[in-house]
Amino acid sequence: MFFKTNNIELKTSAEIDKMRVACRVVAEVLEQLEYIIKPGISTKHIDKFADGYIRSKNMFPAFLGVAGSKYPFPTASCVSINDEVVHGIPDKSRIVRDGDIVSVDIGVLYDGYYGDAARTYPVGKMSEIAARLLDKTEASLYEGIKYALNGNRLGDISNAVQRTAESAGFSVVRDFVGHGIGKQLHEDPPIPNYGKAGTGIKLQSGMVLAIEPMLNAGRYEVDMLDNSWTIATRDGSLSAHFEHTVAINDSGNEILTKV
């Protein structure tokens, strides 16, 4: 995760309007993928659909070319399967199987502003543990969003995610976190999925946050694969990922990446 600012930039209503347009396209892609991700499809096909849909709206896939430790990210979307946590690189030889869980992370750039969201999809008949993991990861996202309010503390979001995850018997990934978003894909503040309520910076209207719980069925430790991008659970356990871009306002908050 590469943060581009040293200070939190509050967004104006005009800036959030632009982000809302980008986020709408992110949400539409993720909604359509529910009908596309089936057994037998390749992760490259998933990426091709996402890339084509974004460009059909005269927007740009935000992840394509993002700088990495060795080389830029090569595709429009991140597609991660089963024990892969984030940053899976789509490939025509990687085929989705019945019983898999598939996490897709999408970013869109529109008129200088970014939108970002992720979702994990069940494929065919899931195991009981996989079904619970998806349910509780999504629940932890929405529980965190409840605390994304003017006057609360950043730790309130982090603690809500952690509390929801761990009460269900799952762990939260600690090496990768949510983030602010706006003119840059990754801005301050970093948003851990674990922490103590009542701590951290005070949240303010005008902040836009990409809140993204990553939960593992086993332990929280992760490793980078040989491709220098994909992150997988160290113990081989399943991992799920849900994310929304959320704008804090005077009356509460708005989930920008929701259809």
C-alpha positions in Angstrom: 0.0 0.0 0.0 1.6 3.2 -1.1 0.4 6.5 0.5 0.9 9.6 -1.6 0.1 12.4 0.9 1.4 13.4 4.3 -1.8 15.1 5.3 -5.5 14.3 5.2 -7.2 16.2 2.5 -10.9 17.0 3.1 -13.0 16.9 -0.1 -15.4 19.5 -1.2 -18.9 18.6 -2.4 -17.8 19.2 -6.0 -14.9 16.8 -5.5 -17.2 14.2 -3.9 -19.5 14.6 -6.9 -16.7 13.5 -9.2 -15.8 10.6 -6.9 -19.4 9.5 -6.9 -19.3 9.1 -10.7 -16.2 7.0 -10.5 -17.6 5.0 -7.6 -20.8 4.3 -9.4 -18.9 2.6 -12.2 -16.9 0.5 -9.7 -20.2 -0.6 -8.1 -21.7 -1.5 -11.5 -18.7 -3.6 -12.4 -18.9 -5.5 -9.1 -22.6 -6.0 -9.5 -22.3 -7.4 -13.0 -19.5 -9.8 -12.0 -22.0 -11.6 -9.8 -23.5 -13.0 -13.0 -20.2 -13.6 -14.8 -18.0 -15.4 -12.2 -18.9 -19.1 -12.7 -17.0 -22.4 -12.7 -14.7 -22.6 -15.8 -14.1 -18.9 -16.3 -10.5 -17.6 -16.2 -9.4 -14.8 -14.0 -8.2 -13.1 -17.2 -11.8 -13.1 -18.6 -13.0 -11.5 -15.3 -10.4 -8.8 -15.8 -11.2 -8.3 -19.5 -14.8 -7.7 -18.6 -13.9 -5.2 -15.9 -11.4 -3.3 -18.1 -13.9 -3.2 -21.0 -16.8 -2.0 -18.9 -14.7 0.8 -17.3 -13.4 2.0 -20.6 -16.9 1.9 -22.1 -17.8 4.7 -19.7 -14.8 6.7 -20.9 -13.0 6.2 -17.6 -9.7 4.5 -16.7 -8.9 1.4 -14.7 -7.1 2.8 -11.7 -5.0 -0.3 -10.8 -3.4 -0.7 -14.2 0.2 0.5 -13.9 0.2 1.1 -10.2 3.8 1.0 -9.0 5.0 -2.1 -7.1 8.1 -3.3 -5.5 9.5 -4.7 -8.8 7.1 -3.8 -11.6 3.8 -2.0 -12.2 0.6 -3.9 -11.7 -0.2 -5.3 -15.1 -4.0 -5.5 -15.2 -7.2 -3.5 -14.6 -8.4 -5.6 -11.6 -7.1 -7.7 -8.8 -8.6 -11.2 -8.8 -7.7 -13.4 -5.8 -8.8 -17.0 -5.2 -9.3 -18.9 -1.9 -6.1 -18.3 0.2 -5.1 -15.3 -1.9 -5.8 -12.2 0.2 -5.3 -9.3 -2.3 -3.5 -8.3 -5.5 -4.1 -11.5 -7.4 -2.9 -11.0 -11.0 -5.5 -12.2 -13.6 -4.2 -14.9 -16.0 -5.8 -16.9 -18.7 -4.5 -20.1 -17.2 -6.0 -19.5 -13.8 -9.5 -21.1 -13.9 -12.2 -20.6 -11.3 -13.5 -23.9 -9.9 -16.7 -25.0 -8.2 -16.4 -24.3 -4.5 -13.9 -21.4 -4.8 -14.3 -18.0 -3.3 -13.1 -15.2 -5.6 -12.2 -11.7 -4.4 -12.2 -8.9 -7.0 -10.9 -5.4 -6.3 -11.7 -2.7 -8.7 -10.5 1.0 -9.0 -11.7 3.7 -11.4 -10.2 7.1 -12.3 -12.6 9.8 -13.5 -11.7 13.4 -14.1 -8.8 13.3 -11.7 -10.6 11.4 -8.8 -10.7 7.8 -7.7 -13.2 5.2 -6.6 -12.3 1.8 -5.1 -14.2 -1.2 -3.9 -13.9 -5.0 -3.5 -16.2 -8.0 -3.1 -15.7 -11.7 -2.6 -17.9 -14.0 -4.6 -19.0 -17.6 -3.9 -18.6 -20.0 -6.8 -21.0 -23.0 -6.9 -21.4 -24.9 -3.7 -19.3 -23.4 -0.9 -18.1 -25.1 2.3 -19.7 -24.0 5.5 -16.6 -22.2 6.7 -16.3 -20.3 3.4 -20.0 -19.2 3.6 -19.5 -18.0 7.2 -16.2 -16.2 6.2 -17.9 -14.2 3.4 -20.9 -13.4 5.6 -18.8 -12.1 8.5 -16.3 -10.2 6.3 -19.1 -8.3 4.7 -20.7 -7.8 8.1 -17.5 -6.4 9.5 -17.3 -3.9 6.7 -20.8 -2.5 7.4 -20.1 -2.5 11.1 -17.0 -0.4 10.5 -18.9 1.9 8.2 -21.4 2.6 11.1 -18.6 4.4 12.9 -17.3 6.5 10.0 -19.0 9.6 11.4 -17.9 13.2 12.0 -16.4 13.4 15.5 -15.7 9.7 16.0 -12.1 8.4 16.1 -10.4 6.3 13.4 -9.9 3.6 16.0 -13.7 3.3 16.3 -13.8 1.9 12.7 -10.9 -0.4 13.2 -12.2 -1.8 16.5 -15.7 -2.4 15.0 -14.1 -4.5 12.2 -11.9 -6.4 14.5 -14.6 -7.1 17.1 -17.0 -8.4 14.4 -14.4 -10.6 12.9 -12.9 -12.1 16.0 -16.2 -12.7 17.7 -17.0 -15.0 14.7 -13.7 -16.8 15.1 -11.8 -15.2 12.2 -8.7 -13.1 12.1 -8.0 -9.8 10.5 -5.0 -9.2 8.2 -2.7 -6.7 9.8 -0.1 -6.1 7.1 -2.6 -4.5 4.7 -5.1 -1.8 5.5 -7.8 0.5 4.2 -6.9 4.1 3.2 -8.1 7.6 2.4 -8.9 8.2 -1.3 -9.4 11.2 -3.6 -6.9 12.7 -6.0 -4.7 9.7 -5.3 -5.7 6.1 -5.1 -4.1 5.7 -1.7 -4.1 8.7 0.6 -3.8 9.3 4.3 -5.1 8.1 6.7 -4.2 4.4 6.7 -7.2 2.5 8.2 -6.2 -0.7 10.1 -8.8 -3.4 10.5 -7.8 -3.8 14.1 -7.4 -1.3 16.9 -8.8 0.3 20.1 -12.0 2.3 20.1 -11.6 6.0 21.0 -8.1 6.3 19.7 -6.6 7.7 16.5 -7.3 10.8 14.5 -10.7 12.5 14.8 -12.9 11.9 11.8 -14.3 14.9 10.0 -16.9 15.8 7.3 -15.2 15.8 4.0 -13.0 12.8 4.6 -13.4 10.0 2.1 -12.3 6.6 3.2 -11.8 3.2 1.5 -12.7 0.8 4.3 -11.7 -2.7 3.4 -11.7 -5.6 5.9 -9.6 -8.7 4.9 -10.5 -11.7 7.1 -8.8 -15.0 7.2 -10.3 -18.3 8.3 -7.1 -19.2 10.0 -4.2 -17.0 11.4 -3.7 -13.4 10.3 -0.1 -13.8 8.9 0.4 -13.4 5.2 3.2 -13.7 2.7 3.9 -12.3 -0.8 4.1 -14.8 -3.6 6.9 -15.0 -6.2 5.1 -12.7 -8.6 6.0 -9.8 -6.2 2.3 -8.7 -6.0 -0.1 -11.4 -4.8 -0.5 -11.7 -1.0 -1.7 -15.1 0.4 -2.4 -16.5 3.9 0.7 -18.1 5.4 -1.2 -21.1 6.7 -3.1 -21.7 3.5 -6.5 -20.8 5.0 -9.3 -19.1 3.1 -9.4 -15.3 2.9 -12.2 -12.8 2.0 -12.2 -9.1 1.1 -15.0 -6.6 1.1 -14.5 -2.8 0.5 -16.5 0.4 0.0 -15.5 4.0 -0.6 -17.3 6.1 2.1 -17.7 9.8 2.3 -18.2 11.3 5.8 -20.7 14.3 5.9 -22.5 16.4 8.5 -25.5 14.1 8.6 -23.6 10.8 8.8 -21.9 9.1 5.8 -22.6 8.0 2.2 -21.4 4.8 0.7 -20.3 5.9 -2.7 -19.6 2.5 -4.2 -23.1 1.1 -3.7 -25.5 0.6 -6.6 
